[in-house]
Each structure stands twice: as structure tokens, then as C-alpha cells.
Amino acid sequence: MYCHKVIISQRSRILDHMLTLESRPQDPSHFTEVVIPGVQFNMMKNVLCFIYRDLVPNFEWFSFEIVLELWEAANLLKIFKLMAICKDVLETDHIYSVKMDNATKSMLPSFGSDMSNAMHDSSYCDVQISVEGKTLRAHDCVLRCTSAYFASLIEASKGNMSKNGSSIVIVLPGTYTSAARVLHFLYTGNLPSRTQDDLLEDLITAHRYALNYVYRGAIDSAIQVTPSNACTILLFAVKVQSPRLKIQALNTIARHLHKQVGDEEARAQFESMLSQCPSYIKNELFEKIKNVNGVKCLISKDRKDLAATMLERSRLHKSNMESKMVNDITGDKDSLSMKNLLVLLLIMAAYGYLQRFSSIKAFIPILNGSVLIMIAIHLFQTIQ
């Protein structure tokens, strides 16, 4: 089985000791072989699954023998959290007692807490990240799994590695503090406490680094949209392609715009936002705004033509929808005519009725021609 040194070394002190005893050449592609006596192959697969994911799939279906064997493997490798889980199942479901000292019970680290230590442990670091002239140390396996952007940078930087060195050096844009916060989340899965400005900066960083949706979603959901920052957030959401922030900002502006009529700063901020927004965002915004007077008051005189145009577009759209409904019923020339359809049905009924009388069979061709003409007119109106 293949696994990553940095992960198993942080999750088990026994595995870390075994790795330390093995020689580690400078070539990072070299595999270190570790032999674990007393643990079967299938059971070690379950142990590694827990090491990587903090859970064992289908654990609730395990028999007493398998749970006991898993507890013994966890005890051998000193994976305390897995030991506690197995102990709870053995004692609760199978009434079987196993010993676990109080010191061990207090040491139940999660994957995130274990990996947070890896950020400060340079034993298996193989990537150096340079930001603003400062250096952060990281691990190839962690960066590759979280971002295609990092993976491409690492591949491109492998050719520039020194012959005697084993670290890959990549240079990132942005700020050092933001990059450090990003790495903290990638290793631990937790967001450190930060201000709203920090969150905005980190979301830009996540967008720039093409990080996975988990990190982007965690930051995105932590950003608060208020009436005072809605205009700024809207422009920001368009830049980083955040649908949630865009919708929240549009709704907030639409709800609170009429309340800020006397606020010169809010008025200037709204006008500045309008001048920078793409046309499709303006369309979405003005469709959401219901208070027309509030819109006219907030926009300055030289921009009221824009408001008038957008509001007129909204009225035209509503008028067109109403006209279409009327046309569908009354039969306007530009839509499906119910009147023509009714006439066509009456002619077809009359045609069927008159065919019963031999004295008027001479009129049948005329009726046929009338039906064809009506069908042609009906099809022409429908296509048009």
C-alpha cells in the first residue's frame, strides 16, 4: 500500500518512529518501505482509511471479531482516536471491556489537529512557497490534492530543482498573511479568526489559486453582506465569480436602497458601483428594485437617464408579457389565434356534416379549398 509520509507520521507516533529508522535519500520520488508485523493487509487498509479520513467506511456493519482486531491494530500503532471509537463499540454493542488509560483518553486528535503540526514540521516538507520575499514550507501531496493551480506550478518547478536539493520552490502572487491563512485551512480544514477584509482578501486568493470549492465555500459563507457594504460586495462577487454573494448583494441593495436617500456617501457609492458594473448586473439589479422613487432619488441628475432607461425596460418587459397573454386568448396576428382555430374547427365540422347530402357534393371542393386556406393562414401566423 502506498501512502504519504507526512500524513502517517503526524497521525501515528509509531509510524513516525518507523519512518525515522528508515533511510531517506534526497530523491523525493524514492519510496520508503515500512513493515508492520501483526497487522493483516485488509485491516491495515481500514487503519489507513481512518488515518486519511477520520472514519472507517461501513464501520457499523463490522462484526465483533473485526472491531476487536481493528482496536488491536490501533493500539499497536497508537492511533488514539480510533482506539476510543472501537472501545465504545466493543463495550456498548458487544459488552466487551478493553483497557485504555486516562492519559490516552485525553489524547484524541482529529485529522485537522494532527495536520496542523505538519505545517511547523520540516521533516517531510518538499515545497517552499515564496510570497512577498518570505518563505512558507509545505508538502507536495497536500497542495496537489487541493488545487490544480498548485499542481501545475509544482510540475513546472520540478525542472528548476537543484541537484542536491529536494525542495521545489514556487513563487505566488498576493500577500504573505493571506497565503499563510490559505495553507492553514488546507492542512486543518478550519478557518482561523479573521476580519471581513481578511475574508475578502482570502476569497480573492482562493480564486487566484483555483482552490477547491470546499475552501471557497467556507470563506464565502463567512462573509457578511450589509447595507453599508452591499455595493462593494456586488463588485467583488462579480470579480471572484461568487453566485451567493452576488445574489445577497443584489437583494440587500434592492431592499435598502430607498432608505438611504439622504445619505450622500451611500448615493456616491451606488453611482460608483453602477459605473463599474457590467450591463447584465445592472439589468438584474433594476429588476429587483421595486421602489421607483427611491431609485430616482438615489441616482444623481446626470445619471437619472440611466435609471429611466432601466425602469422603462422593466415596464416594457411587463407590458410584453401582458400583451402575449392577451394575444393567446384573442388571436392577435403575432401569436397563436384562438379565434382562427375555432373557425377552423367549425369549418371542419360543417364539412363532415355536408358530406352526408348528395345534393351539395358540388360544393365539397370549395369547402376543401377553404379549409386548406384557413390551415395555411393559421400555420403562417404561428410561424411568424
C-alpha positions as CSV (number, residue, x, y, z in Angstrom):
1,M,0.0,0.0,0.0
2,Y,1.2,3.5,-0.9
3,C,0.7,6.5,1.4
4,H,2.2,9.9,2.2
5,K,4.9,10.2,4.8
6,V,3.8,13.5,6.2
7,I,0.3,12.2,6.9
8,I,1.1,8.9,8.5
9,S,3.9,10.4,10.5
10,Q,1.6,13.0,12.0
11,R,-1.2,10.6,12.7
12,S,0.8,7.9,14.4
13,R,3.9,8.3,16.5
14,I,4.7,4.6,16.0
15,L,4.6,5.0,12.2
16,D,6.6,8.2,12.6
17,H,9.3,6.3,14.5
18,M,9.4,3.6,11.8
19,L,9.9,6.2,9.1
20,T,12.7,7.8,11.1
21,L,14.5,4.5,11.3
22,E,14.4,4.1,7.6
23,S,17.0,6.0,5.4
24,R,15.5,8.9,3.5
25,P,17.6,9.7,0.3
26,Q,17.4,13.2,-1.2
27,D,15.4,11.9,-4.2
28,P,11.7,12.8,-3.2
29,S,10.4,10.2,-5.6
30,H,12.0,7.4,-3.6
31,F,9.6,5.2,-1.6
32,T,10.4,4.2,2.0
33,E,9.3,0.7,2.8
34,V,7.8,0.1,6.3
35,V,7.0,-3.4,7.5
36,I,4.3,-3.6,10.2
37,P,4.2,-7.0,11.9
38,G,1.0,-8.2,13.5
39,V,-1.4,-6.4,11.2
40,Q,-3.2,-8.0,8.3
41,F,-3.4,-6.3,4.9
42,N,-7.2,-5.8,4.9
43,M,-7.1,-4.5,8.4
44,M,-4.3,-2.0,7.6
45,K,-6.4,-0.7,4.7
46,N,-9.1,0.2,7.3
47,V,-6.4,1.8,9.5
48,L,-5.1,3.9,6.6
49,C,-8.6,4.9,5.7
50,F,-9.1,6.3,9.2
51,I,-5.7,8.0,9.1
52,Y,-6.7,9.9,6.0
53,R,-10.4,10.5,6.6
54,D,-11.0,10.2,10.4
55,L,-13.6,7.4,9.7
56,V,-13.9,3.8,8.6
57,P,-16.4,3.1,5.9
58,N,-19.3,0.7,6.9
59,F,-17.9,0.5,10.4
60,E,-21.4,-0.1,11.8
61,W,-21.6,-3.4,9.9
62,F,-18.3,-4.8,11.3
63,S,-18.5,-8.0,13.4
64,F,-17.2,-8.3,16.9
65,E,-14.0,-10.0,15.7
66,I,-13.2,-7.3,13.1
67,V,-13.8,-4.5,15.6
68,L,-11.6,-6.2,18.1
69,E,-8.9,-6.7,15.5
70,L,-9.2,-3.1,14.5
71,W,-8.8,-2.0,18.1
72,E,-5.7,-4.1,18.5
73,A,-4.2,-2.6,15.3
74,A,-5.0,1.0,16.5
75,N,-3.4,0.2,19.9
76,L,-0.3,-1.2,18.2
77,L,0.1,2.0,16.1
78,K,-1.1,4.3,18.9
79,I,-3.9,5.9,16.9
80,F,-5.8,7.0,20.0
81,K,-9.0,8.3,18.4
82,L,-9.6,5.1,16.5
83,M,-8.9,3.2,19.8
84,A,-11.6,5.2,21.5
85,I,-14.1,4.6,18.7
86,C,-13.5,0.8,18.8
87,K,-13.6,0.7,22.6
88,D,-17.0,2.4,22.6
89,V,-18.5,-0.1,20.1
90,L,-17.0,-3.1,21.9
91,E,-18.3,-2.1,25.3
92,T,-21.7,-0.8,24.1
93,D,-22.7,-3.3,21.4
94,H,-20.8,-6.4,22.5
95,I,-20.4,-5.9,26.2
96,Y,-16.6,-6.5,25.9
97,S,-14.2,-4.4,28.0
98,V,-10.8,-3.2,26.8
99,K,-8.3,-1.2,28.7
100,M,-7.5,2.4,27.8
101,D,-5.7,4.6,30.3
102,N,-7.0,8.1,31.2
103,A,-3.9,9.8,29.6
104,T,-4.8,8.1,26.3
105,K,-8.4,9.1,26.5
106,S,-7.4,12.7,26.7
107,M,-5.4,12.4,23.5
108,L,-8.0,12.2,20.8
109,P,-6.7,14.4,18.0
110,S,-8.5,14.8,14.7
111,F,-7.1,14.9,11.3
112,G,-7.0,18.7,11.3
113,S,-5.3,19.0,14.6
114,D,-2.7,16.4,13.6
115,M,-2.0,18.1,10.3
116,S,-1.7,21.5,11.9
117,N,1.5,20.2,13.4
118,A,2.8,19.2,10.0
119,M,2.9,22.9,9.0
120,H,5.6,23.5,11.5
121,D,7.4,20.3,11.0
122,S,10.0,20.5,8.2
123,S,10.9,16.8,8.3
124,Y,9.0,15.9,5.2
125,C,8.5,19.3,3.6
126,D,9.3,19.2,-0.1
127,V,7.8,22.5,-1.3
128,Q,9.0,26.0,-0.5
129,I,6.4,28.8,-1.2
130,S,7.8,32.3,-1.7
131,V,5.4,35.2,-1.1
132,E,6.5,38.8,-0.7
133,G,10.0,37.6,-0.3
134,K,9.1,35.4,2.7
135,T,9.1,31.6,2.7
136,L,6.4,29.1,3.7
137,R,7.1,25.4,3.8
138,A,4.5,22.9,2.6
139,H,4.1,19.4,1.2
140,D,3.6,18.3,-2.4
141,C,0.8,15.9,-1.6
142,V,-1.3,18.4,0.3
143,L,-1.0,21.1,-2.4
144,R,-1.7,18.8,-5.3
145,C,-4.9,17.4,-3.7
146,T,-6.4,20.9,-3.2
147,S,-5.6,22.9,-6.3
148,A,-4.8,22.2,-9.9
149,Y,-3.1,25.6,-9.9
150,F,-0.6,24.4,-7.3
151,A,-0.2,21.1,-9.1
152,S,0.8,22.9,-12.4
153,L,3.2,25.2,-10.6
154,I,4.9,22.2,-8.9
155,E,5.2,20.3,-12.2
156,A,6.7,23.4,-13.8
157,S,9.1,24.0,-11.0
158,K,10.5,20.5,-10.9
159,G,12.8,21.2,-13.7
160,N,14.4,24.1,-11.7
161,M,15.2,22.0,-8.7
162,S,18.8,22.0,-7.6
163,K,20.7,18.7,-8.0
164,N,21.5,18.4,-4.3
165,G,18.2,19.9,-3.0
166,S,14.9,18.0,-2.6
167,S,12.6,21.0,-2.2
168,I,10.5,22.6,-5.0
169,V,10.4,26.4,-5.0
170,I,7.2,28.1,-6.2
171,V,6.5,31.9,-6.2
172,L,3.0,33.0,-5.5
173,P,1.3,36.4,-6.0
174,G,-0.7,38.0,-3.2
175,T,0.2,38.7,0.4
176,Y,2.2,36.5,2.8
177,T,-0.5,36.7,5.5
178,S,-3.3,35.6,3.1
179,A,-1.1,32.7,1.8
180,A,-0.4,31.6,5.4
181,R,-4.1,31.6,6.2
182,V,-4.9,29.6,3.0
183,L,-2.3,26.9,3.9
184,H,-3.7,26.7,7.5
185,F,-7.1,25.8,6.1
186,L,-5.7,23.4,3.5
187,Y,-3.9,21.5,6.3
188,T,-6.5,21.7,9.1
189,G,-9.9,22.3,7.4
190,N,-10.5,25.2,9.9
191,L,-10.8,28.9,9.2
192,P,-8.7,30.9,11.7
193,S,-10.4,34.0,13.1
194,R,-10.2,36.9,10.7
195,T,-11.9,40.2,9.8
196,Q,-14.3,40.7,7.0
197,D,-11.5,42.4,5.0
198,D,-9.3,39.4,5.5
199,L,-12.1,37.2,4.3
200,L,-12.4,39.2,1.1
201,E,-8.7,39.1,0.5
202,D,-8.7,35.3,1.1
203,L,-11.5,34.8,-1.3
204,I,-9.5,36.6,-4.0
205,T,-6.6,34.4,-3.1
206,A,-8.7,31.3,-3.4
207,H,-10.0,32.4,-6.8
208,R,-6.4,33.2,-7.9
209,Y,-5.0,29.9,-6.8
210,A,-8.0,27.9,-8.2
211,L,-8.6,26.3,-4.8
212,N,-11.3,23.7,-4.4
213,Y,-14.9,24.5,-3.7
214,V,-14.6,23.5,0.0
215,Y,-12.3,26.3,0.8
216,R,-14.1,28.8,-1.3
217,G,-17.4,27.8,0.1
218,A,-16.1,28.1,3.7
219,I,-14.9,31.7,3.2
220,D,-17.9,32.6,1.0
221,S,-20.3,31.7,3.7
222,A,-18.4,33.6,6.4
223,I,-18.6,36.9,4.5
224,Q,-21.5,39.1,5.8
225,V,-23.4,41.3,3.4
226,T,-24.8,44.5,5.0
227,P,-26.5,47.6,3.5
228,S,-23.2,49.6,4.0
229,N,-21.0,47.1,2.1
230,A,-23.5,45.7,-0.4
231,C,-22.3,47.8,-3.3
232,T,-18.7,46.8,-2.7
233,I,-19.6,43.1,-2.2
234,L,-21.5,43.1,-5.5
235,L,-18.5,44.3,-7.5
236,F,-16.3,41.8,-5.5
237,A,-18.7,38.9,-6.2
238,V,-18.6,39.6,-9.9
239,K,-14.8,39.6,-9.8
240,V,-14.4,36.3,-8.0
241,Q,-17.5,34.7,-9.6
242,S,-19.4,34.1,-6.4
243,P,-23.1,33.4,-7.1
244,R,-24.1,33.5,-3.4
245,L,-22.5,36.9,-2.7
246,K,-23.9,38.3,-5.9
247,I,-27.5,37.3,-5.1
248,Q,-27.2,38.5,-1.4
249,A,-25.7,41.9,-2.5
250,L,-28.4,42.4,-5.2
251,N,-31.2,41.6,-2.7
252,T,-29.7,43.8,0.0
253,I,-29.3,46.8,-2.3
254,A,-32.9,46.4,-3.6
255,R,-34.3,46.2,-0.1
256,H,-32.4,49.1,1.5
257,L,-31.8,51.5,-1.4
258,H,-34.9,53.7,-0.7
259,K,-33.8,54.1,3.0
260,Q,-30.6,55.8,2.0
261,V,-32.0,58.7,0.0
262,G,-30.5,61.3,2.3
263,D,-27.1,59.7,2.6
264,E,-24.6,61.4,0.3
265,E,-22.0,58.7,0.8
266,A,-24.4,55.9,0.0
267,R,-25.5,57.7,-3.1
268,A,-22.0,58.2,-4.3
269,Q,-21.1,54.6,-3.6
270,F,-24.2,53.4,-5.5
271,E,-23.3,55.6,-8.5
272,S,-19.7,54.4,-8.5
273,M,-20.9,50.8,-8.4
274,L,-23.2,51.4,-11.4
275,S,-20.4,52.9,-13.4
276,Q,-18.3,49.7,-12.9
277,C,-20.9,47.0,-13.1
278,P,-21.4,45.0,-16.3
279,S,-24.7,45.6,-18.1
280,Y,-26.1,42.2,-17.2
281,I,-25.6,43.0,-13.5
282,K,-27.4,46.4,-13.9
283,N,-30.3,44.6,-15.5
284,E,-30.5,42.1,-12.6
285,L,-30.3,44.9,-10.1
286,F,-33.0,47.1,-11.6
287,E,-35.3,44.1,-12.0
288,K,-35.1,43.6,-8.2
289,I,-35.7,47.2,-7.3
290,K,-39.3,47.8,-6.5
291,N,-39.3,51.3,-5.1
292,V,-39.1,53.5,-8.2
293,N,-38.9,56.8,-6.2
294,G,-36.1,55.5,-4.1
295,V,-34.1,54.7,-7.3
296,K,-34.7,58.2,-8.8
297,C,-33.7,59.9,-5.6
298,L,-30.5,58.0,-5.1
299,I,-29.2,58.5,-8.6
300,S,-27.8,62.0,-9.3
301,K,-29.3,64.1,-12.0
302,D,-26.7,63.3,-14.7
303,R,-27.4,59.6,-14.1
304,K,-31.2,59.7,-14.0
305,D,-31.3,58.9,-17.7
306,L,-29.8,55.5,-16.9
307,A,-32.4,54.9,-14.2
308,A,-35.2,55.9,-16.5
309,T,-33.9,53.7,-19.3
310,M,-33.6,50.7,-17.0
311,L,-37.1,51.3,-15.4
312,E,-38.6,51.7,-18.9
313,R,-37.1,48.4,-19.9
314,S,-38.7,46.7,-17.0
315,R,-42.1,48.3,-17.8
316,L,-41.8,47.2,-21.5
317,H,-40.9,43.6,-20.4
318,K,-44.0,43.6,-18.2
319,S,-46.2,45.1,-20.9
320,N,-44.9,42.5,-23.5
321,M,-45.8,39.7,-21.1
322,E,-49.3,41.1,-20.6
323,S,-49.7,41.5,-24.4
324,K,-48.7,37.9,-25.0
325,M,-51.3,36.7,-22.6
326,V,-54.0,38.7,-24.4
327,N,-52.8,37.6,-27.8
328,D,-53.0,34.0,-26.8
329,I,-56.7,34.5,-26.0
330,T,-57.9,37.0,-28.6
331,G,-55.8,35.8,-31.6
332,D,-53.5,38.7,-32.4
333,K,-51.6,38.4,-35.7
334,D,-48.3,37.9,-34.0
335,S,-49.3,34.9,-31.9
336,L,-51.4,31.8,-31.9
337,S,-55.0,32.8,-32.7
338,M,-57.7,31.0,-30.7
339,K,-60.3,32.7,-32.9
340,N,-58.9,31.3,-36.1
341,L,-58.5,27.9,-34.5
342,L,-62.2,27.9,-33.5
343,V,-63.3,28.9,-37.1
344,L,-61.2,26.1,-38.5
345,L,-62.8,23.6,-36.2
346,L,-66.3,24.8,-37.2
347,I,-65.5,24.5,-40.9
348,M,-64.2,21.0,-40.5
349,A,-67.4,20.1,-38.6
350,A,-69.5,21.6,-41.3
351,Y,-67.5,19.8,-44.0
352,G,-68.1,16.4,-42.3
353,Y,-71.8,17.2,-41.9
354,L,-72.4,18.3,-45.5
355,Q,-70.8,15.2,-46.9
356,R,-73.9,13.3,-45.9
357,F,-76.0,15.1,-48.5
358,S,-75.5,14.1,-52.2
359,S,-77.2,17.3,-53.5
360,I,-74.5,19.6,-52.3
361,K,-71.5,17.5,-53.2
362,A,-70.6,20.1,-55.8
363,F,-69.7,22.4,-53.0
364,I,-67.3,20.0,-51.4
365,P,-64.2,21.2,-53.5
366,I,-64.9,24.7,-52.4
367,L,-65.1,23.7,-48.8
368,N,-61.8,21.7,-49.2
369,G,-60.2,24.8,-50.6
370,S,-61.5,27.0,-47.7
371,V,-60.1,24.5,-45.2
372,L,-56.7,24.5,-46.9
373,I,-56.6,28.3,-47.0
374,M,-57.5,28.5,-43.3
375,I,-54.8,26.0,-42.4
376,A,-52.2,27.9,-44.4
377,I,-53.2,31.2,-42.7
378,H,-53.1,29.5,-39.3
379,L,-49.6,28.0,-39.9
380,F,-48.3,31.3,-41.3
381,Q,-49.4,33.2,-38.2
382,T,-47.9,30.5,-35.9
383,I,-44.5,30.5,-37.6
384,Q,-44.5,34.3,-37.8
